[in-house]
Amino acid sequence: MLITNDVLATPPGGGSAWTPYVPDADQPWDLTRVAHLHRRAGFAASWDVLQRDMKEGPETSINRVLAGQARNGDSPEDFEATSRLLADAAAASNDPARLKAWWVFRMIFGPDPLGERLTLLWHDHFATSNLKVDNLESMRRQNETFRRLARAPFGELLTAAVQDPALLTWLDASANRKGHPNENLARELMELFTLGIGHFGEPDVQEAARALTGWTVNEGQFREVASRHDEGEKTILGRAGRWSGDDLIGLLRAHPATSARLARRLCSLFFGEHAIGDEAISELAAALRQHDLDIGRAVALIVRSDLFFAAANLRSRVVGPVEFVVGPTRALELLEPPPSTLVLADWAARLGQDLFYPPNVGGWPGGRAWLTSRSLIGRANYASALVEGRGIGRPQPLDVLALAERDGRGQGRDALIAHVAKRLFGAEPSAKWHDQIAAGLGPPSAWGPESARRAVALILSCPEAQLG
């Protein structure tokens, strides 16, 4: 597997790094870029959606993704009602597995894959674990807040996140009171949620903790208790005042380091580790500052850009466990009958991403850290379970020959390998890659439904499948 440290090139001569994508001979609007759009800004797409977007072109296709309308009318009409029932039942059951299953249900069947992708980003950014919170209703409400404000100006999201009962419990906010400041919330608010390391000092953390005194959780709700708040003067980031918690959020929101940190987080989501240079990051950060840290606008700037569709950005980002579990389920249309979302959530956890249980306040390490020897074996096991059906809670195996026939594609070994690669990657990685997959299937005379499923499992287990 080739993972480079190359930084995507930006236009010379002072041009914008975020020039809109216009198809040309070097970067055509082809199946590879259509699949790339849906893999990076969602969780892959069905063959019909890929063909639709190929035909309708980039502007219409990108606008649909940004508007949360990427699916092809195949999201259940009663999706939101069903989702509410599942979430209510999960919270009432006190069974974390059911809450994880509810979120996977939304990722697979929801009409807005980008919204779910951003919800996952904010779950990682404001990492909160039910291991300590121990309240599924609070975790569910936090998840819904991330979804509701996923594209909002960051100030709105930040305020909602740091006043969220689950996060306040996670960071011991109730222990922070006048005369006895607890620095947990203040430290993570500055280090992880906004400024980042190097933009504040220990005195700033201490003074920020004083500003946050009085914030607590009572009967599952955020409360601000005036008698516990330190009303004295504080000096934070060089500015003196009788700052409150809301004042602190305003100071952090306005600091240029916050926009830079947001720009890096968004670029990591849509490009991968260290793929975007400092100049482009600075330009994106400036655009965020000019527009009230509007996340939706910044996401649109990225997804419409020439950088996003550049050849160097195709199949270059390590696929996380949730993406690896959900994406093929959608791309191979394993929905009738559907898989068990309980089982799929468990697979994601086994591969290293346990929803609602990030490992620490810094979230999941991500990137290359996803690819260990153990996790690669686990991914190969998941690929086998996926095609056999029972391992993901389906009563029947994948009939990949029937899928190819429905798509009007050949069912021979070589034709099927090529077609599955197009469904999953948008194109075959190379002729050599094709030959390696074929070599693992035995003699052509043994070709049939079982070996066709084995071909899919081999494709999902190959190094190229770990990059999206």
Secondary structure, DSSP 8 states (H G I E B T S, - for coil): -------B---STT--TT-B----SSS---HHHHHHHHHHSSS---HHHHHHHHHH-HHHHHHHHHTT--S-S-S-TTHHHHHHHHHHHHHHHT-HHHHHHHHHHHHHH-S-HHHHHHHHHHHHHT---HHHH--HHHHHHHHHHHHHTTTSBHHHHHHHHHT-HHHHHHTTGGG-BTTB---HHHHHIIIIISS-TTS--HHHHHHHHHHTTTEEEETTEEEE-GGGS--S-EEETTEEE---HHHHHHHHHHSHHHHHHHHHHHHHHHH-TT-B-HHHHHHHHHHHHHTTTBHHHHHHHHHTBTTTTSGGGTT-SB--HHHHHHHHHHHTTTTSS---HHHHHHHHHHTT--TT--SSTT----GGGG--HHHHHHHHHHHHHHHHSGGGT-SS---HHHHHHHTT---SHHHHHHHHHHHHHSS-S-HHHHHHHHHTT--GGG-SHHHHHHHHHHHHHSGGGGB-
